Every structure is written in structure tokens, then in C-alpha cells.
Amino acid sequence: MSNRAIYYITRKKKRSLIILIVVKVIFSSLYVSLNVIKSTTHLKNSISRTAQTSLSISKKDQSSFDHKTFKETKNYILQYNGIIKPKQIKVIEAKQSIKRDDLPEEYQNVLSYQAINQTENHALFKSGNFILEKGRHLKKKDLNKVMIHEQLAKKNHLKIGNYITL
């Protein structure tokens, strides 16, 4: 059988060359299109992972609302902002802060906080403005866990696993 194939190819050289070129073009096109599909899929996944787009929804009266009413959202980050007075922690002074000496005692030694249910996907971490130096990101199921600024931890001699009272 193989002798017949070799005989056919050597006898009809032009036809065999044309068939070889056509098959090579088909397989090359198939290879290129599969690589294009693979590359675009990888690029799409990479862009969607690193995209820093978000939608923020809040009520005018600052009251909370039920986030479960947005059934179409797959991934959401709950965030609450506020001011808290810690009981055992000394606050740090920031470079961009306004220093006021006329504040009553109840407004001294206060911290601004952001309560977030998952930090890894938060825009500040994705953009690189915040960097996790030690420990791990907070996840949805975490309870009684906090992330604090490195300078605040150093000033108060806090390490991973320490308890703080807010």
C-alpha cells in the first residue's frame, strides 16, 4: 500500500505539491486561529481580573440597605465608612491631616475607618494604592478581623494575631 502511495506522489508531482500546499495552508490557518482564540481568551480574563471599575450605591440619608435586592450582581464588596475612637490604641499623625488644638476630648485620638467585607478585590488594593505587607486579605466569611496601617501597628507594638478593642 505504501509503495502505491509513493508511486502516486512521484508520478503526479504537480497535483501532489498542490495538495501538500493546500493541506499546509489549512493546518497553518487552523493553528493561527486557535492561538488567536487562546490569546484573546487569556487577555479577556486578565482584563476582567484587573479591571478597576466599580459601582458605588449609597442612600442619601446614609442608612443601610439590603444588598441582596441586586440579584444580578455576582461579586460585590460591602463598605461602610466612619470614625471610631479606639480604647487602647494611640493614633498616628498623617502627613495630609489637619491638626486642630480646639477639639474637645471626645474628638481626640479618633480614627477614620473603612469596613470592607473583602479587601483583595477592593479598588485601592487592585490599583496599587494600598499594598498588603503582612498577613492575608480579608474574606467574606471573616469575623472580628481587621487590617491596620503598618505605622499604626508599629506605634502600638501590634503584630498579626493581636486583639484590639475599638
Secondary structure, DSSP 8 states (H G I E B T S, - for coil): -HHHHHHHHHHSHHHHHHHHHHHHHHHHHHHHHHHHHHHHHHHHHHHHHH---------TT-----GGG-TT-SS---EEEEEE--SS------TT----S---GGGSS-EEEEEES-STTSHHHHTTSS---SS----TT--S-----HHHHHHTT--TT-----
